[in-house]
Amino acid sequence: MKLIIPENIQKIEPYKPGKTQAELEREYGISRSVKIASNESPYAPSARIVKAITDAVTGLNRYPDAACHDLVETIALKYGVQKESVVVGNGSNDLIDFLVKTFIEKGDEVITSHPSFLMYQKFVQVRGGINHIIPLKDMRHDLTSIVNNINDKTRLIFIDNPNNPTGTTISPRDLYVFLSTIPEHVIVVIDEAYADFMDEELRPDAASLINNTNKRCPVVFLRTFSKAYGLAGLRVGYGLMNYELAACLHKVRQPFTVNTFAQIGAKVALEDEEHYLSILQKNRDGIRYLYKELQKLGCTAYPTQGNFILVDIKGDADKLYKTLLRKGFIIRSMRAYGFPSCIRVTVGTEAENSSFINNLEKSLGELGYGNN
Ligand SMILES: Cc1ncc(COP(=O)(O)O)c(C=O)c1O
């Protein structure tokens, strides 16, 4: 075999998802591990969602609805936008892919921050685009530096708000000022994967921003069912955008990218307000508990508006990662993100949080970190 691999593809480092519980349990011969590494919801879907998905099994001989009609209608109603402004995909990752495929040609430029969600840069590499990576400033997107790096070749700017992994946000006022300085040829993508967890007053008005594009840059908001809606395994996400932009994405996407279960499960999840609100409340309770306990252990927990916390353990994060693995806990070391003494921990159930704190205390003790 003589493969000819394009140079841009050769340079790509494959995305490393967090270790799965099954993998850990096989490797270490343990059971009942806890995964708090990928910012998933620790709660199973509600009975209502499970029933809707189960009921759909007998229809699997048919392709899914390519237009995702019912789900799109529910999303549009909830956010007060036109149906034509909604594009659904196989996770919000799919939307990032559509945007880059649609608007980036070889040599075009895309601005992202570091650290932030790693997939933006990978999709750009696949297209032969150029990544301009701006370091965070004081754990936040450096909006001034982002603006200063725009040029005629810039096509897209990706901003995750809240930022993964720091949990920081941009105030709506700062965002509006920022958008007012962006040239009309640049599309600003606000990735709101964790926006459900944000305080209400911090959320920008997506409906007005996507429609009001007269003499201003287009803005796209990305949302997902993988986090607050607890449906990471179904793979559903969507984008809200001006309908002209949406029409371009529809040209590029595959027709049946969102499967039947995903369309049905996501629609019911949007309607199951009680389940959704209870998850948000439990997340807030979990954050309060973890902050208090992490402080007692001598760690610095950064304030977060997401369902995860960036924690400075004042030691080697990779070593702590391995020590916790042996105890059955999967967390994320933030070394690869440029924070070698930090870990990122997803908020778990009450039992998971307290068991994590106990095992963290033991692990910090073994390594001589924290208060030890
Ligand atoms: C900031 C951010 N955006 C997007 C995603 C992708 O989410 P999904 O493809 O599951 O919708 C993630 C996943 O962790 C994320 O952290």
PDBQT file of the ligand as one rigid body, heavy atoms in Angstrom, charges set to zero:
ROOT
HETATM    1  C1  LIG A 401     -17.099  23.908  24.511  1.00  0.00    +0.000 C 
HETATM    2  C2  LIG A 401     -17.630  22.668  23.870  1.00  0.00    +0.000 A 
HETATM    3  N1  LIG A 401     -18.241  22.767  22.690  1.00  0.00    +0.000 NA
HETATM    4  C3  LIG A 401     -18.752  21.698  22.060  1.00  0.00    +0.000 A 
HETATM    5  C4  LIG A 401     -18.649  20.430  22.627  1.00  0.00    +0.000 A 
HETATM    6  C5  LIG A 401     -19.191  19.268  21.839  1.00  0.00    +0.000 C 
HETATM    7  O1  LIG A 401     -20.357  18.799  22.350  1.00  0.00    +0.000 OA
HETATM    8  P1  LIG A 401     -21.296  17.792  21.552  1.00  0.00    +0.000 P 
HETATM    9  O2  LIG A 401     -20.662  17.470  20.248  1.00  0.00    +0.000 OA
HETATM   10  O3  LIG A 401     -21.421  16.611  22.437  1.00  0.00    +0.000 OA
HETATM   11  O4  LIG A 401     -22.591  18.525  21.377  1.00  0.00    +0.000 OA
HETATM   12  C6  LIG A 401     -18.020  20.265  23.862  1.00  0.00    +0.000 A 
HETATM   13  C7  LIG A 401     -17.896  18.931  24.449  1.00  0.00    +0.000 C 
HETATM   14  O5  LIG A 401     -17.310  18.684  25.452  1.00  0.00    +0.000 OA
HETATM   15  C8  LIG A 401     -17.487  21.415  24.496  1.00  0.00    +0.000 A 
HETATM   16  O6  LIG A 401     -16.848  21.329  25.662  1.00  0.00    +0.000 OA
ENDROOT
TORSDOF 0
